[in-house]
Amino acid sequence: MAGSTGNELRKPKVAATPQNIFDQELHATYKALGAEQEGLRFETFAKAMTGYLNLRQEGKLAAGKQLLTVIDFDLPSTEKRLWVLDLAKNEILFHTLVAHGHNSGENEANNFSNTDQSNMSSLGFYATGGEYEGKHGRSLKLEGLDEGFNTNAESRSVVMHGADYVSEAFIKQNGRLGRSLGCPALPMELKDQIIETVTGGTCLFLNKSNAGYSSRFLNQDAAIAALVPQAVNGVS
């Protein structure tokens, strides 16, 4: 008879610890989003989600919006390295190009600063503020939440705005995107849609590996408590 021999290898059961449940939930969300197919690495996603959950726990984000915007500066400017994730619907709403600061590097961003007039990008977690009309037209205020890394964003006028130099045409002509004075500048054809979507207390995370960045919002215990409170409390 075809079928089981009774000697199949069985995977060992993984203990249902809060940490394991948290890891499973993150992988399930990552898969449901189709994030790998859209070029978002799991390591970057996991960091972004950990901070997002910490910020939710601390009440620093709008309660009614489950949105997470990730910018991964491990990727060069010639690649689409911004994602807007709808965590309520498990959808990637946008995946597009984004510029870094002029003094952060040419095609790759390697230098970062929280200092005024540095013309560099600032790493870490932000909460989006309100919209306004500025010198770049429709723009979005950003509140830097990581002390020492991005808390001068407002005084530096680091905001989300559109720019003509964020385009495939610019890349084709110059071999890289143009650069901002530190702002995460967006393609002109998408800036209105993205700003309208993420405005008003949603989470933005700017990532770069091995850049000396650390954050109190990367507290995994707090993230676990936010995502799987029933496991932490021992409730089945």
C-alpha positions in Angstrom: 0.0 0.0 0.0 1.2 3.5 -0.8 1.4 6.0 2.0 3.0 6.2 5.4 5.7 3.7 6.5 5.2 4.7 10.1 8.9 5.7 10.2 8.6 9.3 9.0 10.9 11.9 10.5 8.9 14.2 12.7 10.0 17.8 13.5 10.6 18.2 17.2 8.0 20.3 18.8 9.0 23.9 19.6 8.2 25.0 23.1 5.4 27.6 23.1 7.4 30.3 25.0 6.5 33.9 24.5 9.7 34.4 22.5 8.9 31.5 20.2 5.3 32.7 19.7 6.6 36.2 19.0 9.0 34.9 16.4 6.3 32.8 14.8 3.9 35.8 14.6 6.6 38.0 13.0 7.4 35.4 10.4 3.7 34.9 9.7 3.1 38.6 9.2 6.2 38.9 7.0 4.9 36.0 4.9 1.4 37.4 4.7 2.7 40.8 3.6 4.8 39.1 0.8 7.6 41.3 2.1 10.5 39.0 0.9 9.2 39.2 -2.7 9.2 43.0 -2.4 12.8 43.1 -1.3 12.3 43.8 2.4 14.7 41.7 4.4 13.3 39.9 7.4 16.1 41.3 9.7 15.1 44.8 8.9 11.4 44.0 9.1 11.9 42.5 12.6 13.7 45.6 13.9 11.1 47.8 12.5 8.3 45.7 14.0 10.0 45.6 17.4 10.2 49.4 17.5 6.6 49.8 16.2 5.3 47.6 18.9 7.3 49.4 21.6 5.9 52.7 20.4 2.4 51.4 20.4 2.9 50.2 24.0 4.1 53.7 25.0 1.2 55.4 23.3 3.4 57.4 20.9 1.4 56.3 17.8 -2.1 57.0 16.6 -4.4 54.3 18.0 -6.5 54.0 14.8 -3.7 53.5 12.3 -1.6 50.3 12.0 0.9 51.6 9.5 4.6 51.1 9.4 7.0 52.8 7.0 10.4 51.3 6.6 13.4 52.8 4.8 16.4 50.5 4.5 19.7 52.4 3.9 21.5 49.1 3.6 20.3 49.3 0.0 21.7 51.9 -2.5 19.6 54.8 -3.8 19.2 53.0 -7.1 17.0 50.4 -5.5 13.5 50.8 -4.1 14.1 50.9 -0.4 11.0 52.4 1.1 8.0 50.3 2.0 4.7 51.4 3.6 3.1 48.4 5.3 -0.6 48.2 6.4 -0.3 45.8 9.3 -4.1 45.6 9.7 -4.7 44.3 6.2 -1.2 42.6 5.7 -0.7 44.7 2.6 2.3 46.6 1.2 0.8 49.9 0.1 3.9 51.4 -1.4 7.3 50.2 -2.4 9.4 52.9 -4.0 12.6 55.0 -4.2 13.7 57.4 -1.5 16.6 59.8 -1.2 19.1 60.2 1.6 21.0 63.3 2.8 23.7 64.9 0.6 26.5 64.3 3.1 25.4 60.8 4.0 27.1 59.4 0.8 26.8 59.2 -3.0 24.8 56.1 -4.1 24.9 54.5 -0.6 24.2 56.2 2.7 27.0 55.5 5.2 27.2 58.6 7.4 24.4 59.8 9.7 23.9 62.8 12.0 21.5 64.4 14.3 23.3 67.8 14.0 21.9 70.9 12.4 23.5 71.8 9.0 25.0 68.4 8.7 22.9 67.6 5.6 22.9 64.0 6.6 20.1 61.5 7.2 19.2 60.5 10.7 18.6 56.9 11.7 15.9 55.6 14.0 12.2 55.7 14.8 9.9 58.6 14.0 6.3 59.4 14.4 4.7 61.3 11.5 3.1 64.6 12.3 0.8 66.8 10.3 0.9 68.0 6.7 1.9 71.5 5.6 2.7 73.5 2.4 6.4 74.3 2.3 9.1 75.2 -0.2 8.8 71.7 -1.6 5.0 71.9 -1.7 3.0 69.3 0.2 5.2 68.0 3.0 4.9 66.0 6.2 6.4 66.8 9.5 8.4 64.1 11.3 9.1 63.8 15.1 12.4 62.0 15.8 12.0 59.7 18.8 15.5 58.3 19.3 17.5 60.5 21.6 20.9 61.3 20.2 20.0 60.0 16.7 17.1 61.9 15.3 15.5 64.1 18.0 16.6 67.3 16.2 14.5 66.4 13.1 12.1 69.2 13.7 14.7 71.9 14.3 16.6 70.7 11.2 13.4 70.7 9.1 13.8 67.1 8.3 10.4 66.2 6.7 8.9 64.0 4.1 8.5 65.7 0.7 8.6 65.1 -3.0 11.6 65.9 -5.2 12.3 65.7 -9.0 15.6 64.0 -8.3 13.9 60.9 -7.0 13.2 59.1 -10.2 14.3 56.3 -12.5 15.1 59.0 -15.1 17.6 60.7 -12.7 19.2 57.3 -11.9 19.6 56.6 -15.6 21.3 59.9 -16.2 23.4 60.1 -13.0 23.9 56.5 -11.8 22.2 57.4 -8.5 19.4 59.4 -7.0 19.8 63.1 -6.2 20.2 63.8 -2.5 18.4 65.9 0.0 19.5 68.0 3.0 18.6 65.1 5.2 15.0 64.5 4.3 13.6 61.2 3.1 12.5 62.7 -0.3 9.9 60.8 -2.4 9.1 60.5 -6.1 6.9 63.4 -7.2 4.2 61.1 -8.6 3.8 59.3 -5.3 4.5 61.9 -2.6 0.8 63.1 -2.3 -0.5 59.5 -1.9 2.2 58.5 0.5 1.9 61.6 2.7 -1.9 61.3 2.8 -1.6 57.7 3.8 1.0 57.9 6.6 0.2 61.3 8.1 -0.9 61.7 11.7 1.0 59.6 14.2 2.2 56.6 12.2 5.6 54.9 12.6 8.6 55.5 10.3 11.9 53.6 10.7 15.2 54.4 9.0 17.5 51.5 9.1 21.3 51.0 8.6 23.2 48.0 9.8 26.5 48.4 11.6 26.2 52.1 11.9 26.4 52.4 15.7 22.6 52.8 16.0 20.9 51.7 19.2 17.5 52.4 20.5 15.4 51.8 23.7 12.6 51.0 21.4 14.3 47.8 20.3 13.2 46.3 23.6 12.1 42.8 22.7 10.4 42.1 26.0 8.1 45.1 25.5 7.4 44.1 21.9 6.5 40.5 23.0 4.2 41.9 25.6 2.5 44.0 23.0 2.1 41.3 20.3 1.4 38.2 22.5 0.1 39.5 25.8 -1.8 36.2 26.4 1.4 34.2 26.2 3.2 36.6 28.6 0.3 36.5 31.1 0.1 32.7 30.8 -3.4 32.8 29.3 -4.1 30.2 26.7 
